[in-house]
């Protein structure tokens, strides 16, 4: 046995440093915090990356044909509502308007002439009516005179038989009766002629009124043609129906364009999100729920929004060729349903955000909300014992060695 002393084996160091404890606690707290955030997100939110910016796209086409004399806009230019975009040569439409206006003026003059003629016919009818009334009065007077003269002649005849009156007086009474009878017949003929003139005047008035109606219809047609020509003249200037950005510009100065030919499109500033959620994600989703929308084109910047509406049917059902599951072998496929999401805050004016850009919406489908400070507090409470447990376990393993 050797007398050389053997060195004692040093005892293992225990992990009791406060710095180590705090380091473990911080790492554990951060991990627990993000784990809690993930769990809360899973149970209270629904998200999808199958979502895109959507918006109205207004396609502009001319309503009249002609040669383009000026194009006022460029690709992707921001324009205001009613701003002039394209001008078409108005010469042909100016001439057409002048022709239509001249025709309308002529028709108006004819119409006014026919109105005057109708008024004249009405006056003639009134005059003829007055003549009839006068003729009737004359007829009645002649009849009364004839009756009286005949009565006088009858008395003169009796008196002559009695030799009470002379032959000359008898002849005078006879002549007076004959004259009165002739005057009555003349009055009857005049009355009949006056009635005939009234009928003639009424027929002339009816013809004038019918002709006036025809001329009035022609005048209205001329007025309509003039309005159409004036409207076509205004169509030579194509203006922006809404504010937005110019896209798909396909017109240049000098082009001859046809009616209905697409020249350019305008994308208005108002946009929204169409998110295609799985049908299994719609259980608790409803309009009005808050949404956080991350826009890829802005580096994932998040904007506040809300669920506006949910489409009544899957996207596949409204596609060009909807699936027909009643034939062939059926394989269940989880369908996606478009959900319209509207922004609650304005998008950056200096950035171009248009239809088709990718976004990631995150819909809060539960009213349960746990603030970040509460999650941090819970993580801190759990992190302390967790760090201490790791420390004790580490010391026990060290001591076992």
C-alpha angles and dihedrals in degrees: 000000000000122000092215109113116236118227116247117249108247117242115251115261117246123227095243100129113128089220090059092047093051092046092053091045093051094048091047092046093051092048093047091047094054090043091054091047090053093048093049089047092051095051100039106032140055121204139177137180091209093091134111142182112263133190144152117286112202113203114204124208131167119259091206133041123242148109118299111240099178140012111199101186141062133211114292092004118153111237134184128231114280091013114147111254109166132010124205123201104271098193097101092046092048089056092046090051092050091051093048091047092052091050090048091051091051091048090048090053091050090048092052090048091052091049089053090048090050091051089050090051090050089052091050090050090052091048092048090051091052090049090052091052091049091047090051090051092048089048091053091048092048090048091052091047091049092050091049093046091049091051090050090050091051091052090045090053092054092046091049091053087054091046088237094130131036126255091252092056090049091050090050092053090048092050092047091052092048091048092049091050091051092048090052092052090049090051090051091052092047090050091050090048091051091051089050090051090053090053090047091050091049091051091049090049091050090050091048092049091049091049090046090054090051093049090045090054090049090049092051090049089051090050090051092049089050092051090049092050091048090049092050088052090056089050089066087078113064112201133185112268090203141005116272147100126303115244136170092019108188105165134087135181110280097029117132106226130196129217109278095015109142110241105170144330134236123214108202120222093245110095136162139184128262108198120188104213124185113256089241089062094058098073096101099018119114139154117285097034115135119254134194111211121197113199115209094204089061095049094265095307110171125230130188117246142148139224109267103180145334120232115247095235141017122288091243092058091061096043124112091263109028116201118265105210095174092078132057127001114335122221116181112236122185105246126221122226123203114239120193114223121189124204118242095199131046118264119237110285092211093057127075109233111175141159117297099033115134121248137170114223122197112198121200102221097174130063089217107104125176113194121229093249091057091051089048091050092050090046090051092049092050094040095062098060090036092055091045091050091050089049094050091045090051092049092048092053090047092050091049090060 
